[in-house]
Amino acid sequence: MFKLIKFIFPPLLAGLGIAFIIIWFNPELRANLPTLEAPRIKSQHMSFADAVEKTAPAVVTIFSEGFSTQPRYQRQSTVRELGSGVIMSRDGYILTNYHVVNNADQIIVLLPDGRQYSDTQLIGFDTITDLALLKIPGENLPVIPIDPSYQPRVGDVVLAIGNPLNIGQTITQGIISATGKQTLTESQFNSLLQMDAAINVGNSGGAVVNSNGALVGITSAQFRTRLNIDIQGISFAIPYDLAMDVMHKLIMDGRVIRGYLGFRGTPVDSTGKSVTDLYTPIIGLAVSELDPLGPAWQAGMKEHDIVVKVGGESVTNPQRTLKRIGNTAPGTELEFEVLRAGQRLTITVEVAELETGLY
């Protein structure tokens, strides 16, 4: 084998050397040689420019001004708060956070195209979801794209658009870290998206969109403020479907009317143990924190009862059940099927209206 290599190798090297010399002294031969080129990187590669172009014009800056209560010699004429908002319709409805416009005497809306509206109308607000609905009298308004079929999933890329620190419209990028977060709020009727897009003062009420430019949710920095600590990589948004539901109710009634039963429900399995994972089947809601003056207590419901049916529908999806209760008009009678000490009972409860406080 070694002799064969020794026999072939010298002529091979000589042939390559002669070919190199011929090509070197005849440049026209080089043009026929194949060349390898790196692929050209186009602007569409890993770019969210199209999504931003469709959505950014519909994200506005909001200044809310209120008169200070301090003595005149100690104060400025007004106190100004900064936030963002999202134009939801051609006729000028804008969703933002309630804490952005709370106690405002005047609300000023600035569009990215330079238009300014100081005659903004506050249609209504909902403290549970921290949402407020405004209306401006503009024409030819840009509207945020909406995809009703979109369902947020953990890992989806999202963009947060707003005006942080009043430095101008800014886009930050992240992913959805969790959906259906309820432990950060005081109400079971709320639900949040968790993401890692950077959020700062001024982002509140802005838009969270997906990589196609469809609305995913409304940014809320309220819960970061409540914790009063420096948080990195954790931010929240009110999901699109919940925000739209609140908006429609505010347009119809000027406020959000929710049904109230007077207890907190904890998901449990067939043995009565709390369900904390996504795999164990849920058979009902265990009653706790029963309001001694609430509708459920007055109808005869007791602590540790397990609600297995509401209005004839089995309780297998607690969020859907709570949403149904919240959407039930006050004064309506709902039939509850409960398990108590191994016995199945039917209790009829007249739904009351959930009272919400201001902050």
N, C-alpha and C positions, 0 to 999 in steps of 0.2 A: 504494500500500500504506500509506504514512504517513497519507494522508488518511483511509483506512478505519479505521485504529487511532485516529486523532484523533476520528473520528466516534463510535466504539463506546465508548472508554475512559471519557469523562465520565459517560454514563448508567449504566455498570456500577458505578462508584464510588458514584454516588448511590444505586443500589439496595442495595448492601452497607451503606451508612451507615444507610439507613432500616430495614433488617432488624435491624441491631445495636441501634438505638434501641428497636424494638418488643420485642425479646427482653429488653433491659435493664429495661424498665418492666413486663414481664410474666414474672416468674420461673417461673410454672407451665409456660411453654413450654420452659424449659431441660431439664426432666425427660425430654422426648422426644428430646433430641439424643443421637446415638451417642457413647459414650465408649470410649477405649482404655485398657486396664489391662495393667500388666506381669505376666507369668506368675508365679504363686506358686511359690517354691522349696520343694519338699517335702524332708523329712529323708532320703528315699531317694536324692536326687540326689547323685551323687559321694560316697556314704557307704559305709564298710565295716563299719557297725555290726552288721549281721546276721552277717557272717563272724566278727567278734570275739565276739559273743554266743554263737555255737556252739562256738568253740574255746578261748577264754580260760579257762573253768572247768577244762579238762584240762591246763593248763600250771602246774606246781608250782614252788615254791622248794626248793632243796636246800642244806642245810648239812652239810658233812662235817667232822668233828672228829678230830684226831689228837693224840697226846701228844707234846710237844716233847722233843727229845733234849738240850737244853741243861741245864746244872746248875740245880737248883731255885731258887737265889737269883737266877738271871738270866732266868727264864722265867715265863710265865703257865702256868696249869694245862693249857690246851689251845690248839691252833692250829686256827682255823676257816676253811674255804674256802666260797665262795659260788658257786652255780650254779643252773640251772633244769633242769626235766625235763618229759617229756610222758607222760601216762597213755595207754597203748596198748590196754588191755583192761579189761573189767569186773572181772577177778580180780586187778587191781592191778599189772600189769607196767608199768614206767616206763623209758623210754629217756632217757639223758643222756650227757654226754661222760665218757670215762674219766678225763681229767685233773681232772674235778670231784671224783671220789671216790677218786683214787689215794692209797694209803697211809692211808685213813681208818680210824679205830678205831670211829667211830660215824657213822651217816648219818641225818640228820633231814629228813623231808619235810613241807612245809607246803602245804596246799591253799588256793586262793583263798577257799574258804568258811570258813576258820578251822580246819579239822581239822589235827591234827599227829600224825605217826607217828615215833617214835624207835626202833621195832623193825624198821627197814627191812633187808631181806635183799639182799645183793649176789649175784645169780645168776651173773654172769660178765662178762667184758669182752673187748674186741678192740682192741689197740693200733694196728693198721694203720688202722682207720677212726676211732679215738678214740671208740669207743662203749662204754657200759656198760649193763647191764640190772639194774634193781632190782625189788623186789617188796614191796608193803605189804599188810597184812591188812584193808584197808578194805572197806566195803560201800557199794552205791549210788554208785559212783565215776563221775564224768564221764569220757567217752572222746573222744579227738580224732577228728573226722570223717575218713574215708579214702575216696578215690576212686581205685581201682586203674586206671581208664582214663586218668587224667590223666598227660600227658607234659609236663614243663616245657619251655618255649620261651623263647628270648632275647626280652626285651621284656615278658614276663608280669609283672603287678603282684603283689607279694608283701608279706606282713606278718610281721615278726619279733616274737614275743611272749616275754617273759621278765621277769626281775627284776634289771635292771642296778643295780649299786651299792647293792642292798638298799633302794631307794627305793619299792618296790612294783611290782606288775605294770605293765609298760609296753609299748605297741605302737608300733613304728616301721614306716615304709612305704618301699618301694623297688621296683626292677624287677630281674629276672634279667638279668645282664650276660653270662654265659657258662655253658655246661654242659660236663660231661665234663672238668673241669680235673684233670690228673694230674701236672703238672710241679712242683706245690708239695709233693708227697708223695714218700716214698722207695719206694713200692710201686706197681707197675702194677695192683694189685688194688683200688686206691682211686680214687674219682672224686668231684669236688666241684662244687657249684653256686656260681657267683660272683654276688653281688648288691650293691646299694648301700644297703641298709637299715642304719641306724645300729646298731652292736653294741658293747657295753661289757662290762666285767667284771660277771659275774652273768648275762649272756645265754647263756653256754655251756650247751648241752643243751636250750635252749628250742625252741619250734616256729616253723617257717616255713610259712605257709599262703598259699593263693591267695585271690583276691577272693570266692570262693564258700565259703571256710572249710575247704577240704580240705587235708590235710597235704601239704606240698611237700618238707620236709626237716627235719633236726635241726641247729640252729645250732652252729657250732664256731668258737671264738675262738683255738683252739690255734695256728693257722698265723700269725695276727697276732702272737702272743706269740713264736713262733720267730724271726720277722724282727726283733723288738725295735725297731721304728720306729713313729712316729705315722702311721697310715694313715687317710686320709679317703675315704669312698665306696667302699671295697672290703671286703667281708666274705664269708664262706663258710658253706656248709651241706652236710651229708651228705645226698644225695638220698633220698627216701622209699623207693624200691624197694631200694636197697642197705641202708638201715637196717633194713627189714623182714626182709631175708634174714639179716642178722647176728642180729637178735632171735630168729628161729626156730631158728637154729643154737645160740645160747646156751641157749635153753630145752631143746633136745634133748640137748646134750652138755656144757653149762656152759662151752664155749669154741668158737672158730671154727676148724675143721680145713680147711686149704687144701692143695691139691696143689702140689708144687714140682718144677721141672725143672732149674733151675740156669742160666738164661740170660735175657737181656733181648732182647725182640724189637722191631725198628724196622720200621714199615710201609714197603714198597717197591713200585714199579711194575714193569711188565714188563721194563724195562731195568736193574732193580736199584737205581735211585735212590730216595732217601728221599722219601716223600710227606708234604708239609706243608700241602696244601690239601684242600678238600672235594670236588674235582671229578675228580682223577686216580684212575682205578681202582686198587685195591690187589690185588696178586696173592699177597702173602705177607709173612712177617716175617723180616727179616735177623737172624741170630744174632750177638749181641755180649755182652761181659761174661760169657763162659762160665765157670762155676764148675768149676775143675779137679778137684774131688772130687764134683761133682753128678751126678745121674742121666743128664742128657743127654750129658755128656762121657764118662761110663762106657759109654754105649751106642754111642759112636762119632761123635757130632755134633761139628762143628768150627766155629770162628769163620768168619763170612761165609756160612755155609750159609743158604739161603733156604727157610723152612718154608712150603710151599704147601698142605698138607693136614694136618689133625689128626683122627685117627679117621675118615677117609674124608670129612670135611667141608672144603670149600675155605676158605682163609683170605682172606675178602673184608672181614670186619668184625673188626679186631683186638681191640676191647673184648669182643665176644662170644666170640672164641676164648680170650682170657685168662680170662674168666669161666668158660668150660667147663673149662679146665685147673685153675683154683682150686677148682672144685666136684668135681673128680675125687678119689675116695677114695685115700689113700696105699696103695701096693701094687698098684694097677691098672696094667695094661700098656696103653699108648697107642701106636698106630702113626702115625708121622710120615713124610710124603712131602716130601723136600727136594731142592732144586736145588743141585748143587755142580759148578762148572766146566763147566756145560752139560749135565751128566748128572743124571738123575732117580733118586734113591735112596730106599729105604724103610728106616726105622730104628725099631725097637721100643724104647720107653723105659718103665721101671717108675717110676711116679710116686712121689716121696717126700713127706714132710710138711714144709710150710713152717714154719720155726722163727721165732718172733717174740720180741723182747726186751721188757723192761719199761723204762719211763722214769718 
